[in-house]
Amino acid sequence: MKITQLELFTVPPRWLFLKISTDDGYFGWGEPIVEGQAGTVRGAVEDMADYLLGRDPRQIEDIWQTLFRARFYRGGPVMMSAIAGVNQALWDIKGKFHGVPAYDLLGGKVRDRVQIYAGIGGDRPADVARQAQQRKDEGLRAVKMGAVNEVHYMDTFAHIDAAVARVASVRQQVGDDFSIAVDFHGRVHKPMAKMLIRELEPYHLMFVEEPILPMHNESLLDLKRSTSIPIATGERMYSRWDFKTILAEGSVDIIQPDVSHAGGISEVLRIAAMAEAYDVALAPHCPLGPIALASCLQVDAVAYNALIQEQSLGLHYNTQADLLDYLADPTVFDYQDGYVPVPAAPGLGIEIDEAKVRAASDHGFRWRNPRWRREDGSVAEW
């Protein structure tokens, strides 16, 4: 069996899909994307064609190592996201070839279903109590909300008070038997982060996500020591080498590698195993499309320390298309009692509606994340 073709599809709302085909008729799907930089990642995948065409797609580990090591420059969001999409597609092919879900080839599942959570805004839009209640009514048991918008290194307590009021409104609405995570999104610098985390203590959060930018991870341990709230981070960390220091230092409670950014299924499983050795939980980042979610669930099925799974159904970014729109059988992600069953079909466990993907594909489609500025005119973290 040999790889014969790579096809890329930029589709709404902000996703990039990859189809890898072989001479034996097998094909697999991946989702190599950096949100807002689909064109850049597309180019990186296209550059990999020289390393992929003619290769046996079942040689997944050798292909991963070749794509990572056989070029002098490596790592980072674009290169690792390109590798991630390829890796997902290869596991999809190999599972289909053997007639089993990818998790069977990865050692077999340790769980039958995975708890999920939904994003509900929190910065913009701000009506989070209503959104949280809607998610609870749908059967979910957990949500994640934003914390702040444009803040400076040191800002007024009005920002902190407003964030705390939003969290308080959610807790009051949904009660105590419901999990709330708060995403700082790397927008808060260390002095403000300490204050905000302290003020959020009474609301018994599931975790605080990315309390500071990952480029300042040396400060995570200080923050972790200052609070009883679990600290989570990792969506902007792209390989096991990016995670090793924070794991060794004990500065994180939950890691959140993205299976479409951090080298794919193969690499995220390695990261998960590293984290398990330090008694750190796994909660893969995934505000993306159906291929990314299916890949996450293959990881969650196998990784013992998998805690909870992000997913994008109903996310406020999904204005032109949503998670289920490109699936031939949307019931594969049938959420029940806050959980989703691990897909059991061969490969990644989903069937992409290729006709819909081709019809929606637009090479000129360009999603860009919001660009924020502070009151003084300087660029704010988004």
C-alpha positions as CSV (number, residue, x, y, z in Angstrom):
1,M,0.0,0.0,0.0
2,K,1.3,3.4,-0.9
3,I,0.1,7.0,-0.4
4,T,-0.9,8.5,-3.7
5,Q,-2.7,11.8,-3.0
6,L,-3.1,14.5,-0.4
7,E,-6.2,16.8,-0.6
8,L,-6.9,19.8,1.6
9,F,-10.2,21.5,2.2
10,T,-10.7,24.8,3.9
11,V,-14.2,24.8,5.3
12,P,-16.4,27.0,7.5
13,P,-16.5,27.9,10.3
14,R,-12.6,27.9,10.6
15,W,-11.4,24.4,9.9
16,L,-8.9,22.6,7.5
17,F,-9.5,19.0,6.5
18,L,-7.0,16.6,5.0
19,K,-7.7,13.5,3.0
20,I,-4.9,11.1,2.3
21,S,-5.6,8.4,-0.3
22,T,-3.7,5.2,-1.2
23,D,-3.3,3.0,-4.3
24,D,-5.3,0.2,-2.5
25,G,-8.4,2.4,-2.2
26,Y,-8.0,3.1,1.5
27,F,-8.2,6.7,2.7
28,G,-8.1,8.6,5.9
29,W,-9.0,12.0,7.2
30,G,-7.1,14.5,9.4
31,E,-7.6,18.0,10.7
32,P,-4.4,20.0,10.5
33,I,-5.3,23.5,11.6
34,V,-4.1,26.5,13.5
35,E,-7.2,28.6,14.0
36,G,-6.8,31.8,11.9
37,Q,-3.8,30.4,10.0
38,A,-5.4,27.7,7.8
39,G,-3.5,28.9,4.7
40,T,-0.2,28.7,6.5
41,V,-0.8,25.2,7.7
42,R,-2.1,24.2,4.3
43,G,1.3,25.2,2.8
44,A,3.1,23.2,5.5
45,V,1.1,20.1,4.7
46,E,1.7,20.5,0.9
47,D,5.4,20.8,1.6
48,M,5.3,17.4,3.3
49,A,4.1,15.7,0.1
50,D,7.7,15.0,-0.9
51,Y,8.1,12.9,2.3
52,L,4.7,11.2,2.0
53,L,3.9,10.3,-1.6
54,G,4.9,6.7,-2.2
55,R,5.2,5.8,1.5
56,D,3.4,3.0,3.1
57,P,0.8,4.8,5.3
58,R,0.9,2.0,7.9
59,Q,4.4,3.0,8.9
60,I,3.0,5.6,11.2
61,E,5.8,6.0,13.6
62,D,8.6,6.2,11.0
63,I,6.6,8.8,9.1
64,W,6.1,10.8,12.2
65,Q,9.8,10.7,13.0
66,T,10.7,11.5,9.4
67,L,8.4,14.6,9.3
68,F,9.7,15.8,12.6
69,R,13.5,15.0,12.5
70,A,14.4,14.8,8.8
71,R,14.2,18.5,8.4
72,F,16.6,20.8,10.4
73,Y,13.9,23.2,11.7
74,R,11.1,21.6,13.7
75,G,8.4,22.3,16.3
76,G,6.1,25.2,16.7
77,P,2.3,25.5,15.9
78,V,2.4,25.3,12.1
79,M,4.8,22.4,11.6
80,M,3.4,20.3,14.5
81,S,-0.2,21.0,13.4
82,A,0.7,19.8,9.9
83,I,2.2,16.7,11.3
84,A,-0.9,16.2,13.5
85,G,-3.3,16.2,10.6
86,V,-1.2,13.7,8.7
87,N,-0.9,11.5,11.8
88,Q,-4.6,11.5,12.4
89,A,-5.2,10.5,8.7
90,L,-2.7,7.7,8.9
91,W,-4.3,6.2,12.1
92,D,-7.7,6.4,10.2
93,I,-6.2,4.5,7.3
94,K,-4.5,1.8,9.5
95,G,-7.7,1.2,11.5
96,K,-9.7,0.8,8.4
97,F,-7.2,-1.5,6.9
98,H,-7.4,-3.8,9.9
99,G,-11.1,-3.3,10.4
100,V,-10.8,-2.0,14.0
101,P,-10.9,1.4,15.7
102,A,-7.6,3.1,16.1
103,Y,-7.7,2.6,19.9
104,D,-7.5,-1.1,19.4
105,L,-4.2,-0.6,17.6
106,L,-3.1,1.7,20.5
107,G,-3.5,-1.0,23.2
108,G,-7.2,-1.1,23.6
109,K,-9.6,1.2,25.4
110,V,-9.6,1.7,29.2
111,R,-13.1,3.4,29.2
112,D,-16.3,3.1,27.2
113,R,-17.3,6.8,27.3
114,V,-15.7,10.2,27.9
115,Q,-17.1,13.1,29.8
116,I,-17.4,16.3,27.8
117,Y,-17.8,20.0,28.4
118,A,-19.0,23.0,26.3
119,G,-17.7,26.5,26.0
120,I,-20.1,29.3,26.9
121,G,-18.3,32.6,26.3
122,G,-17.7,34.7,29.4
123,D,-15.9,37.6,27.9
124,R,-17.9,38.2,24.7
125,P,-20.8,37.0,24.9
126,A,-21.3,37.7,28.6
127,D,-24.8,36.1,29.2
128,V,-23.1,33.0,30.6
129,A,-25.7,32.1,33.3
130,R,-28.3,31.5,30.6
131,Q,-25.9,29.6,28.4
132,A,-24.7,27.4,31.3
133,Q,-28.3,26.6,32.2
134,Q,-29.0,25.7,28.6
135,R,-26.0,23.3,28.6
136,K,-27.2,21.7,31.9
137,D,-30.7,21.3,30.4
138,E,-29.1,19.5,27.4
139,G,-27.6,17.0,29.9
140,L,-24.0,18.3,30.2
141,R,-22.3,18.3,33.6
142,A,-19.6,20.8,32.9
143,V,-18.9,24.1,31.0
144,K,-15.9,26.3,30.4
145,M,-16.2,30.1,30.3
146,G,-13.9,33.0,29.6
147,A,-12.7,35.3,32.3
148,V,-11.7,38.7,31.0
149,N,-11.3,40.7,27.8
150,E,-8.8,43.6,27.3
151,V,-6.6,43.8,30.4
152,H,-3.3,45.5,31.0
153,Y,-0.3,44.2,33.1
154,M,-2.0,45.9,36.0
155,D,-5.5,47.0,35.7
156,T,-8.4,48.2,37.8
157,F,-10.3,45.9,40.1
158,A,-13.3,46.5,37.9
159,H,-12.0,43.8,35.5
160,I,-11.6,41.3,38.3
161,D,-15.0,42.2,39.9
162,A,-16.7,41.8,36.5
163,A,-15.1,38.4,35.9
164,V,-15.9,37.2,39.4
165,A,-19.5,38.4,39.0
166,R,-19.9,36.3,35.8
167,V,-18.5,33.2,37.5
168,A,-20.8,33.8,40.5
169,S,-23.8,34.1,38.3
170,V,-23.1,30.7,36.7
171,R,-22.5,29.0,40.0
172,Q,-25.7,30.4,41.4
173,Q,-27.6,29.3,38.3
174,V,-26.4,25.8,37.9
175,G,-25.8,24.9,41.6
176,D,-22.9,23.1,43.2
177,D,-23.3,19.7,41.5
178,F,-21.9,21.1,38.2
179,S,-18.4,21.7,37.0
180,I,-17.2,25.1,35.9
181,A,-13.8,25.8,34.4
182,V,-12.5,29.4,33.7
183,D,-10.2,30.1,30.8
184,F,-7.9,33.0,31.3
185,H,-6.8,32.5,27.6
186,G,-3.3,33.8,28.4
187,R,-4.8,37.3,28.5
188,V,-3.9,37.9,32.1
189,H,-0.4,38.8,33.2
190,K,1.1,37.5,36.4
191,P,0.2,40.3,38.8
192,M,-3.4,40.3,37.7
193,A,-3.6,36.5,37.5
194,K,-2.7,36.1,41.2
195,M,-5.4,38.5,42.2
196,L,-8.1,37.0,39.9
197,I,-7.4,33.4,41.0
198,R,-7.6,34.4,44.6
199,E,-11.0,36.0,44.1
200,L,-12.3,32.9,42.2
201,E,-11.5,30.5,45.1
202,P,-15.0,30.5,46.6
203,Y,-16.6,29.2,43.4
204,H,-15.0,25.7,43.5
205,L,-13.8,25.6,40.0
206,M,-12.9,22.5,38.0
207,F,-9.8,24.3,36.8
208,V,-8.3,27.6,35.7
209,E,-7.0,27.3,32.2
210,E,-3.9,29.1,30.8
211,P,-3.6,31.5,33.7
212,I,-0.6,33.0,32.0
213,L,0.9,32.7,28.5
214,P,2.9,29.6,28.0
215,M,6.0,31.6,27.2
216,H,5.9,32.5,31.0
217,N,5.5,29.0,32.2
218,E,8.3,29.5,34.7
219,S,5.8,31.5,36.7
220,L,3.2,28.6,36.8
221,L,4.6,27.0,39.9
222,D,4.3,30.2,41.9
223,L,0.6,30.5,40.8
224,K,-0.1,26.9,41.6
225,R,1.3,27.3,45.1
226,S,-0.9,30.3,45.7
227,T,-4.3,28.5,45.1
228,S,-6.2,25.3,45.7
229,I,-7.8,25.6,42.2
230,P,-6.3,23.1,39.8
231,I,-4.1,24.8,37.1
232,A,-4.5,23.6,33.5
233,T,-2.5,24.6,30.4
234,G,-1.1,23.2,27.2
235,E,-3.2,24.2,24.1
236,R,-0.2,26.3,22.9
237,M,2.4,23.7,23.6
238,Y,3.2,21.4,20.7
239,S,5.4,18.4,21.7
240,R,6.5,16.3,24.6
241,W,9.6,18.6,24.9
242,D,7.3,21.6,25.5
243,F,5.6,19.8,28.4
244,K,8.6,18.1,30.1
245,T,9.7,21.1,32.2
246,I,6.3,22.0,33.7
247,L,5.7,18.3,34.5
248,A,9.0,17.9,36.2
249,E,8.6,21.0,38.2
250,G,5.1,20.0,39.3
251,S,3.6,23.3,38.2
252,V,0.4,22.0,36.5
253,D,-2.5,19.8,37.5
254,I,-4.1,19.2,34.1
255,I,-2.5,19.3,30.7
256,Q,-4.4,20.2,27.6
257,P,-2.5,19.3,24.4
258,D,-4.5,19.7,21.2
259,V,-4.5,16.6,19.0
260,S,-4.6,18.9,16.0
261,H,-1.7,21.0,17.2
262,A,0.6,18.8,19.2
263,G,1.8,16.2,16.7
264,G,-1.4,14.2,16.4
265,I,-2.6,11.1,18.2
266,S,0.9,9.5,18.5
267,E,2.5,12.5,20.2
268,V,-0.4,13.4,22.5
269,L,-0.4,9.8,23.8
270,R,3.3,10.2,24.6
271,I,2.5,13.5,26.4
272,A,-0.3,11.8,28.3
273,A,2.0,9.0,29.4
274,M,4.6,11.5,30.6
275,A,1.8,13.3,32.6
276,E,0.5,10.1,34.1
277,A,4.0,9.5,35.6
278,Y,3.6,12.9,37.5
279,D,0.0,12.2,38.5
280,V,-1.3,14.9,36.1
281,A,-4.6,14.6,34.3
282,L,-5.2,14.9,30.6
283,A,-8.0,17.1,29.2
284,P,-7.3,17.6,25.4
285,H,-8.0,21.0,23.9
286,C,-10.5,20.8,21.0
287,P,-12.7,23.7,20.0
288,L,-12.4,22.3,16.4
289,G,-14.1,20.1,14.0
290,P,-15.3,16.4,13.9
291,I,-12.0,14.9,12.8
292,A,-10.2,16.6,15.6
293,L,-12.8,15.4,18.2
294,A,-12.8,11.9,16.9
295,S,-9.0,11.8,17.2
296,C,-9.2,13.1,20.7
297,L,-11.7,10.4,21.7
298,Q,-9.2,7.8,20.4
299,V,-6.7,9.2,22.8
300,D,-9.1,9.5,25.6
301,A,-10.1,5.9,25.1
302,V,-6.6,4.7,25.7
303,A,-5.0,7.3,28.1
304,Y,-5.8,6.2,31.7
305,N,-5.4,9.8,33.0
306,A,-7.9,11.3,30.5
307,L,-10.3,13.5,32.6
308,I,-12.7,15.3,30.4
309,Q,-12.9,16.3,26.7
310,E,-13.6,19.7,25.2
311,Q,-15.8,19.8,22.1
312,S,-17.2,22.6,19.9
313,L,-20.9,21.8,19.4
314,G,-22.8,25.1,19.6
315,L,-19.6,27.1,20.2
316,H,-20.1,30.8,19.4
317,Y,-17.5,30.7,16.6
318,N,-19.5,28.1,14.7
319,T,-21.7,30.6,12.9
320,Q,-21.6,29.1,9.4
321,A,-21.3,25.4,10.2
322,D,-21.2,23.3,13.3
323,L,-19.5,20.1,14.6
324,L,-22.0,17.6,13.1
325,D,-22.5,19.2,9.7
326,Y,-19.8,17.3,7.9
327,L,-20.6,13.9,9.3
328,A,-22.5,11.2,7.3
329,D,-23.8,9.9,10.7
330,P,-24.1,12.7,13.3
331,T,-25.3,10.3,16.0
332,V,-21.7,9.1,16.4
333,F,-21.4,12.1,18.8
334,D,-24.6,11.4,20.6
335,Y,-24.1,13.1,24.0
336,Q,-25.9,11.4,26.9
337,D,-25.7,12.4,30.6
338,G,-22.7,14.6,29.9
339,Y,-20.7,11.8,28.2
340,V,-20.0,10.7,24.6
341,P,-19.4,7.0,23.7
342,V,-16.0,6.2,22.3
343,P,-16.6,5.7,18.5
344,A,-16.2,2.0,17.7
345,A,-16.1,2.1,13.9
346,P,-12.8,1.3,12.1
347,G,-10.2,4.1,12.0
348,L,-11.2,7.3,13.8
349,G,-14.7,6.0,14.1
350,I,-16.4,8.6,12.0
351,E,-17.5,8.8,8.4
352,I,-17.0,12.2,6.7
353,D,-19.6,13.4,4.3
354,E,-17.1,14.1,1.5
355,A,-19.7,15.6,-0.8
356,K,-20.5,18.3,1.8
357,V,-16.9,18.9,2.5
358,R,-16.1,19.4,-1.2
359,A,-19.2,21.7,-1.7
360,A,-18.2,23.8,1.4
361,S,-14.5,24.0,0.5
362,D,-13.4,27.5,-0.4
363,H,-9.7,28.2,-0.8
364,G,-10.5,31.9,-0.4
365,F,-12.2,31.4,3.0
366,R,-10.2,33.2,5.7
367,W,-11.2,33.2,9.4
368,R,-9.3,35.5,11.6
369,N,-9.5,35.8,15.4
370,P,-10.6,39.1,16.9
371,R,-8.0,41.8,17.2
372,W,-8.4,43.7,20.5
373,R,-6.8,46.9,21.8
374,R,-6.6,48.4,25.2
375,E,-7.8,51.8,26.1
376,D,-4.3,53.2,25.6
377,G,-4.2,51.9,22.0
378,S,-1.8,49.0,22.6
379,V,-2.6,45.5,21.3
380,A,-4.3,43.3,23.9
381,E,-4.0,39.5,24.1
382,W,-7.0,37.8,22.7
